[in-house]
Amino acid sequence: MSLLEHHFNQVSQWGEERGCKVVMTFSDAAQEHAALAQGAALVDWSHTGVATITGDERKDFLSGLITNQIKRVTPECAIYAGLLTPQGRYLWDFIIAEQQMDENPRLLLLTEPGIQNLIGRLSMYLLRAKAKVSDASTTLGSLIVTGPQAPQVLTRLYADIDFANQEPGTTVAPEAGVLVLKDPRHAAFGWRLVAEQAQLPNLWERLQAAQATPVGFHAWESYRVAQALPRGGNDLEADITLPLEAGFLEMQGVDFTKGCYVGQETTARTHHRGTLKKRLFQVRWQEAASPKLGDIISVGEDKEAGHLTSISPAGGEALAIIRVSDWESGKPLMLGQTPLQVTKPAWASWA
């Protein structure tokens, strides 16, 4: 099952269980795309995975596992990080936030659906650490508010907080049980509102009243691909992708000064030596085509140059991991018989 199919199944179940259809009320396509580009878009993200880590050693436990500096995480600051194989290949990525729960603070790991494997992997490393890892996906969920007008919408909801000009990762707790954080990866990912699943319908209605436009997953995914924003499970493929290939550095997901973690040697070596052979690119085409995820991109006489990792539901555009030398060669890059226009993402910092 694809992430897209999983999303719609989960959202349908979410509404049915609560006798609430509000999360399925979306605008027409033109309004949705306008909200993402010019206004404030409201996206249901309640289907995704949430893990919690509690205990006195919750941060020490994670420190030697993840790609980013856990010491930066506070109730006011969230980070983006990943968990890799010992060979430096991607396994999971997540946003890590800290939530105060009376005298028992907890870490929240916000990630993709189906996190049983992540829970199992983290539990392998617990040993005698004073920490506990739990799956909170059925009790916690989140909504996304994004677009140029997102700060204004949030300020209408929480009038005593100025959401404009905040740094990525900024986190606030404006009401009981609700955490609002600016996505630490990229400004175009907007803000997350994390709360108990039972609170989400009310939050959804209040955000609509504050002039956020409901946006379906097709529009959001088209927007994400147009912005070349990588997603775990698509552009970051488990046991395959080196995270730096898919923008992990540009998405603020790695700290090269933090010390050892699983997969650190490969990640540091490829960065400092500049030896990455593949990168994430945007690809577009003019001719009629019906590509599938994983379709091969070729160069020259059918030499494989890369493959598609995300496809825009709007058509004509995708993301792909492509060998940099083939892109630099100037030779036509093809998807079957369809010529491609291949460009670096606007955020790419590599030469």
PyMOL commands that set and color helices and strands:
alter all, ss='L'
color gray80, all
select helices_A, chain A and resi 3-18+22-24+29-38+58-63+70-72+116-124+150-157+187-189+197-209+217-226+243-246+264-273+324-328
alter helices_A, ss='H'
color red, helices_A
select strands_A, chain A and resi 41-44+49-54+79-84+90-99+106-111+132-135+140-146+171-175+178-182+191-196+213-214+278-284+296-299+303-311+317-323+333-335+338-339+341-343
alter strands_A, ss='S'
color yellow, strands_A
deselect
rebuild
show_as cartoon
